[in-house]
């Protein structure tokens, strides 16, 4: 088994804000129930780090005022203060994020 490298937590200000999933945490929590470890990404629609959201889709032929047929709502907003990049899969080093589809069957 390969050695697992130690995580080097970075300040959240250094995290990519382009929708790339990262592992976020709150190291400076005052209370234990404020601590978390989650896969999060910056969602510009909410101007926040989120761990998920619901999606509303319009019926065929209908759109929202801005012309789009989908809209996110009810975000699971997190407030990490530190982050690490999503680790590469040793079996598939080209995969950078957990969302990428796999061709393995």
C-alpha positions as CSV (number, residue, x, y, z in Angstrom):
1,X,0.0,0.0,0.0
2,X,1.3,3.4,-0.9
3,X,2.1,5.9,1.8
4,X,-0.6,8.5,2.2
5,X,0.9,12.0,2.3
6,X,0.1,14.3,5.2
7,X,-2.5,16.9,4.4
8,X,-1.1,20.4,4.1
9,X,-4.0,22.7,4.9
10,X,-4.0,26.0,3.1
11,X,-6.0,29.2,4.0
12,X,-9.3,29.3,2.1
13,X,-8.3,32.6,0.5
14,X,-5.8,30.6,-1.7
15,X,-8.5,28.1,-2.9
16,X,-9.7,28.1,-6.6
17,X,-13.0,29.9,-7.0
18,X,-13.8,28.5,-10.4
19,X,-16.1,25.6,-9.3
20,X,-13.3,23.1,-8.8
21,X,-14.2,20.7,-5.9
22,X,-11.9,20.9,-3.0
23,X,-11.8,19.4,0.5
24,X,-12.7,22.2,2.9
25,X,-12.7,22.3,6.7
26,X,-13.1,24.7,9.6
27,X,-10.0,24.4,11.7
28,X,-10.7,27.6,13.7
29,X,-14.1,26.6,15.0
30,X,-15.1,27.9,18.4
31,X,-17.5,25.0,19.1
32,X,-17.2,21.4,18.1
33,X,-20.5,21.4,16.2
34,X,-19.1,24.1,13.9
35,X,-16.3,21.8,12.7
36,X,-16.7,19.9,9.4
37,X,-14.8,18.2,6.6
38,X,-16.6,18.3,3.3
39,X,-16.2,18.4,-0.5
40,X,-17.1,21.9,-1.4
41,X,-16.8,24.3,-4.4
42,X,-17.3,28.0,-4.9
43,X,-20.7,28.7,-6.5
44,X,-20.8,32.2,-7.9
45,X,-24.6,32.2,-8.0
46,X,-24.6,32.1,-4.2
47,X,-21.3,33.9,-3.7
48,X,-20.5,31.1,-1.3
49,X,-18.7,27.8,-0.7
50,X,-21.3,25.0,-1.0
51,X,-21.4,21.2,-0.6
52,X,-24.5,20.9,-2.7
53,X,-27.7,22.5,-4.0
54,X,-31.1,21.6,-5.4
55,X,-31.8,22.3,-9.1
56,X,-35.1,23.5,-10.5
57,X,-35.7,22.8,-14.2
58,X,-38.4,24.4,-16.3
59,X,-40.7,22.3,-18.4
60,X,-39.9,22.0,-22.1
61,X,-40.3,25.3,-23.9
62,X,-40.4,27.4,-20.7
63,X,-37.6,29.5,-19.3
64,X,-36.8,31.9,-16.4
65,X,-36.7,35.6,-17.0
66,X,-33.0,35.4,-17.9
67,X,-33.7,32.8,-20.6
68,X,-32.2,29.8,-18.7
69,X,-34.1,26.6,-18.2
70,X,-32.5,25.7,-14.9
71,X,-31.8,27.4,-11.6
72,X,-30.0,26.3,-8.5
73,X,-31.6,26.8,-5.1
74,X,-31.4,25.7,-1.4
75,X,-27.6,25.6,-1.2
76,X,-25.8,23.7,1.5
77,X,-23.5,26.7,2.4
78,X,-20.3,25.9,4.2
79,X,-17.8,28.4,5.6
80,X,-14.4,26.7,5.4
81,X,-11.3,28.5,6.7
82,X,-8.8,26.0,5.2
83,X,-8.7,23.6,2.3
84,X,-6.6,20.9,0.4
85,X,-6.9,19.9,-3.2
86,X,-8.9,16.8,-4.1
87,X,-6.2,14.0,-4.2
88,X,-5.4,12.2,-7.4
89,X,-6.5,8.6,-7.7
90,X,-3.3,6.5,-7.9
91,X,-5.1,4.1,-10.2
92,X,-6.2,7.0,-12.5
93,X,-3.8,9.9,-12.0
94,X,-5.4,11.9,-14.8
95,X,-8.6,12.2,-12.8
96,X,-8.6,15.5,-10.9
97,X,-12.0,15.6,-9.4
98,X,-14.7,13.2,-8.0
99,X,-17.2,14.4,-10.6
100,X,-15.4,13.3,-13.7
101,X,-17.1,10.4,-15.5
102,X,-15.4,7.1,-15.7
103,X,-15.0,4.8,-18.7
104,X,-14.2,1.8,-16.5
105,X,-16.8,-0.9,-16.5
